[in-house]
Amino acid sequence: MDSIKQLFRYYPVVKKYIRANSGSAAEAEDIFQEALLIYWERMKTPGFELTSSRETYVFGICKNLWYAELKKKGRMPLQGQELLPDASFQSEENPEEEKIKKAQQAIEFLEEKCRLILNLFYHHKASLAEIARKLKMVSETAARNQKFQCLEKARKKFKELNAHQKTIP
């Protein structure tokens, strides 16, 4: 429980991000609380392995929740524009670690089904036949095609994140 309490010190960063992306302080609070619940549930999930810092993970959840909220309310940024990044989460870390974080962010932008497919395939080493069975897909070929499409979406988002990072001074 202490780890959850420690995450509250990052609420101002989330609030700043959401306010900068068409949100209110109240919406930021709701998003942050929902993200903490999601984080807590995922931490209790057997086999879940956190591959980034807790703060980065929770911030990624907040970004995805806010993106979904904007989409639901029809308040999306102009097409082709990304949500504003948060400079306070950018660091002078090892370039490889930055790439890993960008890859994780790219995956967080995927739909839940895509995240599940990639997680099953790459982390749990499930076969395409197993994935098709677990997700009630028509066939192994359908699972293979879906995995490929999900991976392409993640790659595209990764490239966008890298291109966006290069434009930030």
Secondary structure, DSSP 8 states (H G I E B T S, - for coil): -HHHHHHGGGHHHHHHHHHHTT--HHHHHHHHHHHHHHHHHHHHSTT----S-HHHHHHHHHHHHHHHHHHHHT---STT------GGG-----HHHHHHHHHHHHHHTS-HHHHHHHIIIIIS---HHHHHHHTT-S-HHHHHHHHHHHHHHHHHHHHHHHHHHHH--
